[in-house]
Amino acid sequence: MKPTDLLIIGGGPAGYVAALRAAQLGAKPLVVEAAELGGVCLNRGCVPTKSLIESAGLYRTITGAAREHGISVSGVAIDLDAMVKRKAGVSRTLSDALAVLLPSRGIEIIPGRARFTGPHEVAIAPDERVSFGKAIVCTGSSPWHPPIPGLDLPGVIGSDEALAPSDIPASLAVIGGGAVGCEFATIYAVLGCQVTIIEMLQSLVPTEDAEISQALQYYMEAQGITVITGARVELVERLEPATDAQTGEGTALRIRLATPGGSRTVDVQRVLAAIGRRPNTAGLDLQAAGITVGRRGEIPVDGGMRTSVPGIFAAGDVTGGILLAHVAFEQGIVAAENALGRQVSFRQGIVPRCIYTDPEVAAVGMTEAAALDEGYDVAVGRFPFTNSGRAMAMGRPEGFVKAVTEKAGGQLLGVHIIGPHASELIAEAALALHHGSTIDDFAQVIHAHPTLTEAVKEAVLDARGEAIHK
């Protein structure tokens, strides 16, 4: 039996970061990974989707915005195979780098699937056994589909298939209007597909600020994407080959919807199910270690990432919390530090959220509605990118920044952005929230001109009517 002081099950964002942090603190962790280092995020999620989004965005710029800049380009065409190959290459390069980085820090990697055989021991298929002093479970999550009849039909795909298409269908229905569904809708629409998004709740990205959700729907519809909200999918069924009057292509699948206005159907060539995810705990035999499991298969943890069993921690998607890679990074660090004797906690309230649509969406902190529900006397500031010199120079004036503040003291409560490079701009707001910043703090910080970050400062100042350029 192989002994280790610290066992980490899973080499995704939570697991490999936990291992690297533990190594920085002097430990020699052992990582067990069943598939690829980097997990879903690096290989089948965050990174590959952003690679395709960048490729699609470049195509849109060349075929559209370039003319506005006085640049004429002819003979532009999409080479789908090359685009997919580039996407795979980006992920492979980063995954290969992890395979070098971890051993260089003294971290051992064992390929295989682990299952607990006791509170201090795991078995790794086919015949390895490891005993451990402390352990961190970082096995991530997998796509989850509700029991909708027809989701197993040919032509219904998940995110893995959507990331490696052999062709672009004439029409695609995306079931789910959250971040994943909206990002894939953006990619496929740019590549020439007629896309329909179907969302059960009343707005796209329904957990975001209402104004941001409304603006995102406006911009997506302006790109030719059909958005259907407040619609529940009842059934997906196979159609006989037929010619679509609009696209001239054969349709293959019919989606039956229940809406407040009655039943409705959507006919498409392909359906992408982008509905939800579930924790990867099946097969871990958590009960053998005495670890408590939640009703959705998640591992409940406290703020220090501790499970119900002393010495065993969990981090990332497997805990069933916020399913974001950067949350998994931070939770992995917290778990590693506590496993090695420190006393730290994860600050769940200050988590930036980014959606890589066109334009991008990013937010951190409270929405306006949440702040009101918490009893704050709220003052809201807004600043449109049409008033930003940099955004206008870029030819990207769409969107705005919205700042939610507490009226009396001017404390910043939340920032919400839809517009160019929103995912980069949100870091300033996250830092400001972390330090409890106020409107006065922003007023005293000089922002370079012309930059997009000026819009963040102007939105915060606008909360008390002091935006200069609005």
DOLUM-741809 format. One record per residue (C-alpha): residue number from 0; residue in three letters; x, y, z. Coordinates in Angstrom, 2 decimals. Layout:
BEGIN
(site NUM; "Ala"; (X; Y; Z));
...
END
This chain:
BEGIN
(site 0; "Met"; (0.00; 0.00; 0.00));
(site 1; "Lys"; (1.30; 3.43; -0.96));
(site 2; "Pro"; (1.23; 6.04; 1.84));
(site 3; "Thr"; (0.83; 9.80; 1.42));
(site 4; "Asp"; (0.28; 12.66; 3.85));
(site 5; "Leu"; (-2.10; 14.45; 1.43));
(site 6; "Leu"; (-4.23; 12.74; -1.20));
(site 7; "Ile"; (-6.07; 14.84; -3.78));
(site 8; "Ile"; (-8.75; 13.07; -5.80));
(site 9; "Gly"; (-9.24; 14.91; -9.08));
(site 10; "Gly"; (-6.84; 17.03; -11.13));
(site 11; "Gly"; (-9.25; 19.71; -12.31));
(site 12; "Pro"; (-9.21; 23.38; -11.26));
(site 13; "Ala"; (-9.76; 22.67; -7.56));
(site 14; "Gly"; (-7.48; 19.65; -7.45));
(site 15; "Tyr"; (-4.41; 20.85; -9.30));
(site 16; "Val"; (-4.47; 24.25; -7.58));
(site 17; "Ala"; (-4.82; 22.55; -4.20));
(site 18; "Ala"; (-1.82; 20.40; -5.06));
(site 19; "Leu"; (0.29; 23.37; -6.14));
(site 20; "Arg"; (-0.61; 25.37; -3.04));
(site 21; "Ala"; (0.15; 22.40; -0.79));
(site 22; "Ala"; (3.53; 22.02; -2.50));
(site 23; "Gln"; (4.26; 25.71; -1.87));
(site 24; "Leu"; (3.63; 25.02; 1.82));
(site 25; "Gly"; (6.10; 22.16; 1.87));
(site 26; "Ala"; (3.85; 19.14; 1.33));
(site 27; "Lys"; (4.29; 16.40; -1.28));
(site 28; "Pro"; (0.71; 15.68; -2.35));
(site 29; "Leu"; (-0.41; 12.77; -4.48));
(site 30; "Val"; (-3.03; 13.51; -7.16));
(site 31; "Val"; (-5.33; 10.86; -8.63));
(site 32; "Glu"; (-6.92; 11.84; -11.95));
(site 33; "Ala"; (-9.25; 9.64; -13.99));
(site 34; "Ala"; (-9.06; 11.59; -17.26));
(site 35; "Glu"; (-7.13; 14.76; -18.19));
(site 36; "Leu"; (-5.31; 17.18; -15.94));
(site 37; "Gly"; (-7.16; 20.48; -15.93));
(site 38; "Gly"; (-10.57; 18.82; -15.76));
(site 39; "Val"; (-13.64; 19.95; -17.65));
(site 40; "Cys"; (-12.66; 23.62; -17.54));
(site 41; "Leu"; (-9.41; 23.25; -19.40));
(site 42; "Asn"; (-10.38; 20.38; -21.70));
(site 43; "Arg"; (-14.13; 20.56; -22.35));
(site 44; "Gly"; (-15.38; 23.81; -20.81));
(site 45; "Cys"; (-14.01; 27.26; -20.02));
(site 46; "Val"; (-10.89; 27.28; -22.17));
(site 47; "Pro"; (-12.12; 25.51; -25.33));
(site 48; "Thr"; (-15.36; 27.51; -25.44));
(site 49; "Lys"; (-13.40; 30.74; -25.17));
(site 50; "Ser"; (-11.11; 29.55; -27.97));
(site 51; "Leu"; (-14.13; 29.07; -30.25));
(site 52; "Ile"; (-15.62; 32.37; -29.10));
(site 53; "Glu"; (-12.40; 34.17; -30.03));
(site 54; "Ser"; (-12.37; 32.50; -33.46));
(site 55; "Ala"; (-16.02; 33.36; -34.05));
(site 56; "Gly"; (-15.45; 36.93; -32.85));
(site 57; "Leu"; (-12.53; 37.38; -35.22));
(site 58; "Tyr"; (-14.69; 36.18; -38.10));
(site 59; "Arg"; (-17.41; 38.63; -37.12));
(site 60; "Thr"; (-14.89; 41.49; -36.97));
(site 61; "Ile"; (-13.43; 40.68; -40.38));
(site 62; "Thr"; (-16.80; 40.29; -42.10));
(site 63; "Gly"; (-18.49; 43.20; -40.35));
(site 64; "Ala"; (-16.67; 45.78; -38.24));
(site 65; "Ala"; (-13.55; 45.82; -40.43));
(site 66; "Arg"; (-15.42; 47.82; -43.07));
(site 67; "Glu"; (-16.24; 50.50; -40.50));
(site 68; "His"; (-12.49; 50.86; -39.89));
(site 69; "Gly"; (-11.81; 51.36; -43.59));
(site 70; "Ile"; (-10.46; 47.83; -44.05));
(site 71; "Ser"; (-11.74; 45.84; -47.01));
(site 72; "Val"; (-11.26; 42.07; -46.89));
(site 73; "Ser"; (-12.36; 39.60; -49.55));
(site 74; "Gly"; (-12.44; 35.82; -49.77));
(site 75; "Val"; (-13.17; 35.31; -46.09));
(site 76; "Ala"; (-14.38; 31.80; -45.25));
(site 77; "Ile"; (-14.72; 29.59; -42.20));
(site 78; "Asp"; (-12.48; 26.53; -42.01));
(site 79; "Leu"; (-14.36; 24.66; -39.31));
(site 80; "Asp"; (-11.84; 21.82; -39.07));
(site 81; "Ala"; (-8.98; 24.29; -38.53));
(site 82; "Met"; (-11.02; 26.21; -35.95));
(site 83; "Val"; (-11.76; 23.06; -33.97));
(site 84; "Lys"; (-8.16; 21.91; -34.30));
(site 85; "Arg"; (-6.89; 25.21; -32.93));
(site 86; "Lys"; (-9.29; 24.95; -30.01));
(site 87; "Ala"; (-8.04; 21.45; -29.21));
(site 88; "Gly"; (-4.45; 22.62; -29.49));
(site 89; "Val"; (-4.93; 25.38; -26.95));
(site 90; "Ser"; (-6.37; 22.94; -24.41));
(site 91; "Arg"; (-3.71; 20.33; -25.12));
(site 92; "Thr"; (-0.89; 22.84; -24.67));
(site 93; "Leu"; (-2.20; 23.93; -21.28));
(site 94; "Ser"; (-2.91; 20.38; -20.13));
(site 95; "Asp"; (0.56; 19.25; -21.18));
(site 96; "Ala"; (2.03; 22.19; -19.26));
(site 97; "Leu"; (0.25; 21.01; -16.11));
(site 98; "Ala"; (1.66; 17.53; -16.63));
(site 99; "Val"; (5.13; 19.11; -16.43));
(site 100; "Leu"; (4.40; 21.74; -13.76));
(site 101; "Leu"; (2.99; 19.42; -11.10));
(site 102; "Pro"; (5.87; 16.89; -11.04));
(site 103; "Ser"; (8.34; 19.78; -11.11));
(site 104; "Arg"; (6.88; 20.84; -7.75));
(site 105; "Gly"; (7.27; 17.34; -6.29));
(site 106; "Ile"; (3.63; 16.37; -6.89));
(site 107; "Glu"; (3.02; 12.75; -7.86));
(site 108; "Ile"; (0.22; 11.98; -10.33));
(site 109; "Ile"; (-1.48; 8.59; -10.53));
(site 110; "Pro"; (-3.88; 8.02; -13.43));
(site 111; "Gly"; (-7.01; 6.16; -12.39));
(site 112; "Arg"; (-10.33; 6.35; -10.62));
(site 113; "Ala"; (-10.29; 6.35; -6.82));
(site 114; "Arg"; (-12.88; 5.04; -4.40));
(site 115; "Phe"; (-12.83; 5.15; -0.63));
(site 116; "Thr"; (-12.39; 1.91; 1.27));
(site 117; "Gly"; (-12.22; 3.64; 4.66));
(site 118; "Pro"; (-11.65; 7.04; 6.29));
(site 119; "His"; (-7.89; 6.90; 5.54));
(site 120; "Glu"; (-7.64; 4.67; 2.46));
(site 121; "Val"; (-8.64; 4.53; -1.20));
(site 122; "Ala"; (-8.43; 1.94; -3.94));
(site 123; "Ile"; (-7.38; 3.06; -7.40));
(site 124; "Ala"; (-8.34; 0.86; -10.35));
(site 125; "Pro"; (-7.03; -1.56; -11.36));
(site 126; "Asp"; (-4.96; -2.62; -8.32));
(site 127; "Glu"; (-3.38; 0.38; -6.53));
(site 128; "Arg"; (-4.16; 1.17; -2.90));
(site 129; "Val"; (-3.22; 4.39; -1.11));
(site 130; "Ser"; (-3.38; 5.29; 2.55));
(site 131; "Phe"; (-3.54; 8.96; 3.49));
(site 132; "Gly"; (-3.39; 11.30; 6.44));
(site 133; "Lys"; (-5.53; 14.02; 4.87));
(site 134; "Ala"; (-7.56; 14.04; 1.64));
(site 135; "Ile"; (-9.24; 16.60; -0.61));
(site 136; "Val"; (-12.04; 15.47; -2.94));
(site 137; "Cys"; (-12.10; 17.54; -6.16));
(site 138; "Thr"; (-13.95; 15.37; -8.66));
(site 139; "Gly"; (-15.95; 18.16; -10.30));
(site 140; "Ser"; (-19.31; 17.86; -12.05));
(site 141; "Ser"; (-20.93; 16.49; -15.21));
(site 142; "Pro"; (-23.80; 17.63; -17.45));
(site 143; "Trp"; (-27.23; 16.83; -16.07));
(site 144; "His"; (-30.39; 16.52; -18.11));
(site 145; "Pro"; (-33.89; 16.53; -16.63));
(site 146; "Pro"; (-36.17; 13.63; -17.54));
(site 147; "Ile"; (-37.50; 15.20; -20.75));
(site 148; "Pro"; (-38.62; 12.59; -23.29));
(site 149; "Gly"; (-36.52; 12.68; -26.43));
(site 150; "Leu"; (-33.27; 14.11; -25.04));
(site 151; "Asp"; (-31.59; 10.83; -25.97));
(site 152; "Leu"; (-32.50; 11.10; -29.66));
(site 153; "Pro"; (-29.86; 11.38; -32.38));
(site 154; "Gly"; (-29.31; 15.06; -33.08));
(site 155; "Val"; (-29.58; 16.06; -29.42));
(site 156; "Ile"; (-26.08; 16.98; -28.29));
(site 157; "Gly"; (-24.31; 18.16; -25.18));
(site 158; "Ser"; (-21.48; 20.63; -24.67));
(site 159; "Asp"; (-18.78; 18.06; -25.55));
(site 160; "Glu"; (-20.27; 17.48; -29.00));
(site 161; "Ala"; (-20.97; 21.18; -29.48));
(site 162; "Leu"; (-17.28; 21.92; -28.94));
(site 163; "Ala"; (-16.15; 19.60; -31.72));
(site 164; "Pro"; (-18.69; 19.92; -34.55));
(site 165; "Ser"; (-18.02; 18.28; -37.90));
(site 166; "Asp"; (-20.45; 20.71; -39.49));
(site 167; "Ile"; (-22.59; 23.71; -38.62));
(site 168; "Pro"; (-26.30; 22.89; -38.74));
(site 169; "Ala"; (-28.69; 25.24; -40.49));
(site 170; "Ser"; (-30.69; 25.53; -37.26));
(site 171; "Leu"; (-30.02; 24.82; -33.60));
(site 172; "Ala"; (-32.20; 25.02; -30.51));
(site 173; "Val"; (-30.35; 25.62; -27.25));
(site 174; "Ile"; (-32.28; 24.40; -24.23));
(site 175; "Gly"; (-31.13; 26.58; -21.36));
(site 176; "Gly"; (-30.57; 30.33; -21.32));
(site 177; "Gly"; (-27.84; 30.40; -18.70));
(site 178; "Ala"; (-24.20; 31.25; -19.28));
(site 179; "Val"; (-23.34; 28.02; -21.13));
(site 180; "Gly"; (-26.37; 28.16; -23.41));
(site 181; "Cys"; (-25.85; 31.82; -24.28));
(site 182; "Glu"; (-22.17; 31.31; -25.04));
(site 183; "Phe"; (-22.84; 28.42; -27.42));
(site 184; "Ala"; (-25.67; 30.39; -29.02));
(site 185; "Thr"; (-23.20; 33.21; -29.69));
(site 186; "Ile"; (-20.68; 30.87; -31.31));
(site 187; "Tyr"; (-23.13; 29.07; -33.56));
(site 188; "Ala"; (-24.96; 32.23; -34.61));
(site 189; "Val"; (-21.73; 33.84; -35.79));
(site 190; "Leu"; (-20.89; 30.71; -37.77));
(site 191; "Gly"; (-24.11; 31.00; -39.74));
(site 192; "Cys"; (-26.55; 28.86; -37.79));
(site 193; "Gln"; (-30.11; 30.00; -37.07));
(site 194; "Val"; (-30.20; 29.72; -33.28));
(site 195; "Thr"; (-33.15; 29.61; -30.91));
(site 196; "Ile"; (-32.62; 29.80; -27.13));
(site 197; "Ile"; (-35.31; 28.27; -24.92));
(site 198; "Glu"; (-35.29; 29.28; -21.26));
(site 199; "Met"; (-37.80; 28.04; -18.67));
(site 200; "Leu"; (-37.55; 31.16; -16.49));
(site 201; "Gln"; (-38.62; 34.65; -17.52));
(site 202; "Ser"; (-35.24; 35.98; -18.65));
(site 203; "Leu"; (-31.88; 34.95; -19.98));
(site 204; "Val"; (-29.15; 34.46; -17.34));
(site 205; "Pro"; (-31.89; 34.82; -14.72));
(site 206; "Thr"; (-29.52; 35.06; -11.74));
(site 207; "Glu"; (-28.02; 38.29; -13.08));
(site 208; "Asp"; (-29.33; 41.85; -12.66));
(site 209; "Ala"; (-32.61; 42.32; -14.52));
(site 210; "Glu"; (-31.33; 45.24; -16.62));
(site 211; "Ile"; (-28.33; 43.21; -17.74));
(site 212; "Ser"; (-30.53; 40.24; -18.67));
(site 213; "Gln"; (-32.84; 42.48; -20.70));
(site 214; "Ala"; (-29.90; 44.10; -22.48));
(site 215; "Leu"; (-28.33; 40.75; -23.30));
(site 216; "Gln"; (-31.57; 39.54; -24.85));
(site 217; "Tyr"; (-31.75; 42.73; -26.92));
(site 218; "Tyr"; (-28.23; 42.27; -28.28));
(site 219; "Met"; (-28.69; 38.57; -28.97));
(site 220; "Glu"; (-31.91; 39.19; -30.86));
(site 221; "Ala"; (-30.14; 41.93; -32.83));
(site 222; "Gln"; (-27.70; 39.22; -33.96));
(site 223; "Gly"; (-30.56; 37.13; -35.31));
(site 224; "Ile"; (-30.91; 34.80; -32.34));
(site 225; "Thr"; (-34.48; 33.91; -31.38));
(site 226; "Val"; (-35.09; 34.00; -27.63));
(site 227; "Ile"; (-38.03; 32.20; -26.04));
(site 228; "Thr"; (-38.38; 32.67; -22.28));
(site 229; "Gly"; (-40.95; 31.35; -19.83));
(site 230; "Ala"; (-41.14; 28.13; -21.84));
(site 231; "Arg"; (-40.93; 24.59; -20.48));
(site 232; "Val"; (-39.72; 21.84; -22.79));
(site 233; "Glu"; (-42.20; 18.95; -22.67));
(site 234; "Leu"; (-40.91; 16.72; -25.44));
(site 235; "Val"; (-38.32; 16.40; -28.17));
(site 236; "Glu"; (-39.37; 14.19; -31.07));
(site 237; "Arg"; (-37.96; 13.02; -34.37));
(site 238; "Leu"; (-39.37; 14.46; -37.59));
(site 239; "Glu"; (-39.42; 12.86; -40.97));
(site 240; "Pro"; (-36.94; 14.62; -43.28));
(site 241; "Ala"; (-38.55; 17.81; -44.54));
(site 242; "Thr"; (-37.47; 21.08; -46.06));
(site 243; "Asp"; (-37.52; 24.15; -43.88));
(site 244; "Ala"; (-39.14; 27.06; -45.71));
(site 245; "Gln"; (-36.74; 29.61; -44.22));
(site 246; "Thr"; (-33.42; 27.79; -44.37));
(site 247; "Gly"; (-34.01; 25.42; -47.27));
(site 248; "Glu"; (-32.42; 22.70; -45.15));
(site 249; "Gly"; (-33.91; 19.55; -43.73));
(site 250; "Thr"; (-35.27; 19.72; -40.21));
(site 251; "Ala"; (-34.86; 16.71; -37.97));
(site 252; "Leu"; (-36.25; 17.47; -34.51));
(site 253; "Arg"; (-39.35; 19.10; -33.09));
(site 254; "Ile"; (-39.44; 20.58; -29.59));
(site 255; "Arg"; (-42.82; 20.87; -27.91));
(site 256; "Leu"; (-43.07; 23.73; -25.42));
(site 257; "Ala"; (-45.54; 24.75; -22.74));
(site 258; "Thr"; (-45.76; 28.56; -22.47));
(site 259; "Pro"; (-48.10; 30.95; -20.66));
(site 260; "Gly"; (-49.72; 31.58; -24.06));
(site 261; "Gly"; (-50.26; 27.90; -24.77));
(site 262; "Ser"; (-48.37; 25.13; -26.51));
(site 263; "Arg"; (-45.73; 25.90; -29.12));
(site 264; "Thr"; (-43.32; 23.96; -31.31));
(site 265; "Val"; (-39.82; 24.68; -32.60));
(site 266; "Asp"; (-38.40; 22.66; -35.51));
(site 267; "Val"; (-34.63; 22.46; -35.89));
(site 268; "Gln"; (-31.87; 20.28; -37.27));
(site 269; "Arg"; (-30.09; 19.92; -33.94));
(site 270; "Val"; (-30.74; 20.47; -30.24));
(site 271; "Leu"; (-28.14; 21.43; -27.65));
(site 272; "Ala"; (-29.04; 20.59; -24.05));
(site 273; "Ala"; (-27.32; 23.15; -21.81));
(site 274; "Ile"; (-29.48; 22.82; -18.74));
(site 275; "Gly"; (-27.46; 21.94; -15.67));
(site 276; "Arg"; (-24.72; 19.93; -13.99));
(site 277; "Arg"; (-24.45; 17.46; -11.11));
(site 278; "Pro"; (-21.54; 16.63; -8.77));
(site 279; "Asn"; (-19.31; 13.69; -9.68));
(site 280; "Thr"; (-19.65; 11.57; -6.55));
(site 281; "Ala"; (-20.99; 8.32; -8.01));
(site 282; "Gly"; (-18.42; 5.58; -7.67));
(site 283; "Leu"; (-16.40; 7.31; -4.94));
(site 284; "Asp"; (-17.96; 5.09; -2.23));
(site 285; "Leu"; (-18.09; 8.09; 0.10));
(site 286; "Gln"; (-20.10; 6.10; 2.62));
(site 287; "Ala"; (-17.08; 3.87; 3.19));
(site 288; "Ala"; (-15.28; 6.90; 4.60));
(site 289; "Gly"; (-18.36; 8.13; 6.46));
(site 290; "Ile"; (-18.68; 11.29; 4.34));
(site 291; "Thr"; (-22.12; 12.90; 4.36));
(site 292; "Val"; (-23.67; 13.35; 0.90));
(site 293; "Gly"; (-26.41; 15.85; -0.01));
(site 294; "Arg"; (-29.61; 15.02; -1.85));
(site 295; "Arg"; (-28.15; 16.06; -5.22));
(site 296; "Gly"; (-25.01; 14.01; -4.69));
(site 297; "Glu"; (-22.96; 16.99; -3.50));
(site 298; "Ile"; (-20.51; 16.90; -0.61));
(site 299; "Pro"; (-21.55; 19.48; 2.02));
(site 300; "Val"; (-18.64; 21.52; 3.40));
(site 301; "Asp"; (-18.15; 24.36; 5.84));
(site 302; "Gly"; (-16.36; 27.63; 5.06));
(site 303; "Gly"; (-13.01; 25.89; 5.44));
(site 304; "Met"; (-13.96; 23.19; 2.90));
(site 305; "Arg"; (-14.20; 20.55; 5.64));
(site 306; "Thr"; (-16.53; 17.60; 5.11));
(site 307; "Ser"; (-18.33; 15.70; 7.86));
(site 308; "Val"; (-15.19; 13.58; 8.37));
(site 309; "Pro"; (-12.20; 15.18; 10.12));
(site 310; "Gly"; (-9.20; 15.32; 7.82));
(site 311; "Ile"; (-11.21; 15.00; 4.61));
(site 312; "Phe"; (-11.95; 18.14; 2.61));
(site 313; "Ala"; (-13.77; 18.87; -0.65));
(site 314; "Ala"; (-13.50; 21.73; -3.14));
(site 315; "Gly"; (-14.94; 22.87; -6.44));
(site 316; "Asp"; (-18.07; 21.71; -8.25));
(site 317; "Val"; (-18.34; 18.53; -6.19));
(site 318; "Thr"; (-19.46; 20.66; -3.24));
(site 319; "Gly"; (-22.55; 21.76; -5.21));
(site 320; "Gly"; (-21.96; 25.48; -4.70));
(site 321; "Ile"; (-21.07; 28.06; -7.33));
(site 322; "Leu"; (-19.94; 26.09; -10.39));
(site 323; "Leu"; (-17.13; 28.34; -11.60));
(site 324; "Ala"; (-13.48; 27.44; -12.17));
(site 325; "His"; (-12.16; 30.47; -10.29));
(site 326; "Val"; (-14.31; 29.48; -7.31));
(site 327; "Ala"; (-12.79; 26.01; -7.52));
(site 328; "Phe"; (-9.29; 27.59; -7.59));
(site 329; "Glu"; (-9.91; 29.51; -4.38));
(site 330; "Gln"; (-11.67; 26.63; -2.65));
(site 331; "Gly"; (-8.76; 24.35; -3.55));
(site 332; "Ile"; (-6.35; 26.81; -1.95));
(site 333; "Val"; (-8.51; 27.05; 1.19));
(site 334; "Ala"; (-8.79; 23.25; 1.41));
(site 335; "Ala"; (-5.04; 22.77; 0.98));
(site 336; "Glu"; (-4.13; 25.38; 3.59));
(site 337; "Asn"; (-6.56; 23.97; 6.15));
(site 338; "Ala"; (-5.41; 20.41; 5.43));
(site 339; "Leu"; (-1.90; 21.57; 6.34));
(site 340; "Gly"; (-2.95; 23.15; 9.61));
(site 341; "Arg"; (-3.91; 26.71; 8.73));
(site 342; "Gln"; (-7.28; 28.28; 9.57));
(site 343; "Val"; (-8.76; 30.07; 6.54));
(site 344; "Ser"; (-12.22; 30.42; 5.03));
(site 345; "Phe"; (-13.63; 30.86; 1.56));
(site 346; "Arg"; (-15.32; 34.25; 0.98));
(site 347; "Gln"; (-18.27; 33.22; -1.13));
(site 348; "Gly"; (-19.88; 36.66; -1.33));
(site 349; "Ile"; (-17.26; 38.30; -3.56));
(site 350; "Val"; (-17.18; 36.11; -6.67));
(site 351; "Pro"; (-17.00; 37.68; -10.13));
(site 352; "Arg"; (-19.32; 36.12; -12.71));
(site 353; "Cys"; (-18.50; 36.33; -16.42));
(site 354; "Ile"; (-20.46; 35.34; -19.51));
(site 355; "Tyr"; (-18.52; 35.42; -22.77));
(site 356; "Thr"; (-21.29; 36.42; -25.13));
(site 357; "Asp"; (-21.07; 39.32; -27.57));
(site 358; "Pro"; (-21.13; 41.73; -25.83));
(site 359; "Glu"; (-19.69; 40.16; -22.70));
(site 360; "Val"; (-21.45; 40.19; -19.36));
(site 361; "Ala"; (-19.69; 40.40; -16.00));
(site 362; "Ala"; (-20.85; 41.08; -12.47));
(site 363; "Val"; (-19.76; 40.93; -8.86));
(site 364; "Gly"; (-21.67; 41.53; -5.65));
(site 365; "Met"; (-25.37; 42.18; -5.24));
(site 366; "Thr"; (-27.90; 42.84; -7.94));
(site 367; "Glu"; (-30.18; 45.82; -7.38));
(site 368; "Ala"; (-33.06; 43.50; -6.46));
(site 369; "Ala"; (-30.93; 41.54; -3.99));
(site 370; "Ala"; (-29.72; 44.74; -2.31));
(site 371; "Leu"; (-33.30; 45.95; -1.91));
(site 372; "Asp"; (-34.32; 42.56; -0.51));
(site 373; "Glu"; (-31.50; 42.86; 2.03));
(site 374; "Gly"; (-33.01; 46.14; 3.22));
(site 375; "Tyr"; (-30.45; 48.57; 1.80));
(site 376; "Asp"; (-31.44; 52.10; 0.83));
(site 377; "Val"; (-30.06; 51.77; -2.68));
(site 378; "Ala"; (-28.61; 54.34; -5.06));
(site 379; "Val"; (-27.87; 53.12; -8.59));
(site 380; "Gly"; (-25.44; 54.62; -11.09));
(site 381; "Arg"; (-25.17; 53.84; -14.79));
(site 382; "Phe"; (-22.70; 54.78; -17.50));
(site 383; "Pro"; (-23.18; 53.85; -21.17));
(site 384; "Phe"; (-20.25; 52.84; -23.36));
(site 385; "Thr"; (-21.57; 55.28; -25.98));
(site 386; "Asn"; (-20.03; 57.94; -23.71));
(site 387; "Ser"; (-16.67; 56.16; -23.54));
(site 388; "Gly"; (-14.00; 57.53; -25.87));
(site 389; "Arg"; (-12.17; 54.20; -25.92));
(site 390; "Ala"; (-15.30; 52.17; -26.66));
(site 391; "Met"; (-16.23; 54.52; -29.49));
(site 392; "Ala"; (-12.70; 54.34; -30.92));
(site 393; "Met"; (-12.90; 50.56; -30.82));
(site 394; "Gly"; (-16.24; 50.60; -32.61));
(site 395; "Arg"; (-17.77; 48.78; -29.62));
(site 396; "Pro"; (-20.14; 51.27; -27.95));
(site 397; "Glu"; (-22.79; 48.76; -26.95));
(site 398; "Gly"; (-23.71; 48.18; -23.33));
(site 399; "Phe"; (-23.23; 49.95; -20.01));
(site 400; "Val"; (-21.88; 49.68; -16.48));
(site 401; "Lys"; (-24.31; 49.63; -13.56));
(site 402; "Ala"; (-23.18; 50.28; -9.99));
(site 403; "Val"; (-25.32; 49.43; -6.98));
(site 404; "Thr"; (-24.44; 51.42; -3.85));
(site 405; "Glu"; (-25.76; 52.11; -0.38));
(site 406; "Lys"; (-27.15; 55.65; -0.46));
(site 407; "Ala"; (-26.16; 57.06; 2.92));
(site 408; "Gly"; (-22.51; 56.02; 3.14));
(site 409; "Gly"; (-21.86; 55.37; -0.53));
(site 410; "Gln"; (-20.64; 51.81; 0.05));
(site 411; "Leu"; (-20.30; 49.80; -3.13));
(site 412; "Leu"; (-22.63; 46.76; -3.12));
(site 413; "Gly"; (-22.38; 45.42; -6.66));
(site 414; "Val"; (-21.19; 46.18; -10.19));
(site 415; "His"; (-22.78; 44.81; -13.36));
(site 416; "Ile"; (-21.36; 45.24; -16.85));
(site 417; "Ile"; (-22.51; 44.40; -20.33));
(site 418; "Gly"; (-20.09; 45.58; -22.98));
(site 419; "Pro"; (-16.63; 45.16; -24.48));
(site 420; "His"; (-14.11; 43.26; -22.33));
(site 421; "Ala"; (-16.52; 43.15; -19.40));
(site 422; "Ser"; (-14.75; 40.04; -18.07));
(site 423; "Glu"; (-11.53; 42.05; -17.67));
(site 424; "Leu"; (-13.17; 45.19; -16.26));
(site 425; "Ile"; (-14.88; 43.35; -13.43));
(site 426; "Ala"; (-11.62; 42.72; -11.54));
(site 427; "Glu"; (-11.45; 46.34; -10.33));
(site 428; "Ala"; (-14.96; 46.08; -8.93));
(site 429; "Ala"; (-14.15; 42.77; -7.21));
(site 430; "Leu"; (-11.11; 44.32; -5.54));
(site 431; "Ala"; (-13.17; 47.34; -4.49));
(site 432; "Leu"; (-15.84; 45.13; -2.92));
(site 433; "His"; (-13.19; 43.06; -1.18));
(site 434; "His"; (-11.89; 46.20; 0.53));
(site 435; "Gly"; (-15.33; 47.67; 1.29));
(site 436; "Ser"; (-14.78; 50.64; -1.03));
(site 437; "Thr"; (-17.13; 53.60; -1.29));
(site 438; "Ile"; (-18.00; 56.17; -3.92));
(site 439; "Asp"; (-15.43; 58.50; -2.34));
(site 440; "Asp"; (-12.70; 55.88; -2.87));
(site 441; "Phe"; (-13.48; 55.68; -6.57));
(site 442; "Ala"; (-13.58; 59.48; -6.84));
(site 443; "Gln"; (-9.99; 59.65; -5.59));
(site 444; "Val"; (-8.54; 57.03; -7.97));
(site 445; "Ile"; (-7.24; 58.38; -11.29));
(site 446; "His"; (-8.18; 56.19; -14.23));
(site 447; "Ala"; (-6.14; 56.37; -17.43));
(site 448; "His"; (-7.79; 57.99; -20.44));
(site 449; "Pro"; (-9.00; 56.79; -22.84));
(site 450; "Thr"; (-9.77; 53.40; -21.31));
(site 451; "Leu"; (-12.80; 51.24; -20.78));
(site 452; "Thr"; (-12.15; 51.24; -17.03));
(site 453; "Glu"; (-13.21; 54.88; -16.88));
(site 454; "Ala"; (-16.76; 53.64; -17.38));
(site 455; "Val"; (-16.61; 51.73; -14.09));
(site 456; "Lys"; (-15.56; 54.84; -12.17));
(site 457; "Glu"; (-18.17; 56.98; -13.93));
(site 458; "Ala"; (-20.96; 54.51; -13.12));
(site 459; "Val"; (-20.00; 54.49; -9.44));
(site 460; "Leu"; (-19.90; 58.31; -9.35));
(site 461; "Asp"; (-23.25; 58.44; -11.12));
(site 462; "Ala"; (-24.82; 56.74; -8.10));
(site 463; "Arg"; (-24.74; 60.17; -6.45));
(site 464; "Gly"; (-25.12; 62.18; -9.64));
(site 465; "Glu"; (-21.46; 63.04; -10.11));
(site 466; "Ala"; (-20.55; 61.25; -13.34));
(site 467; "Ile"; (-18.51; 63.71; -15.39));
(site 468; "His"; (-19.04; 62.47; -18.92));
(site 469; "Lys"; (-22.65; 61.31; -18.73));
END
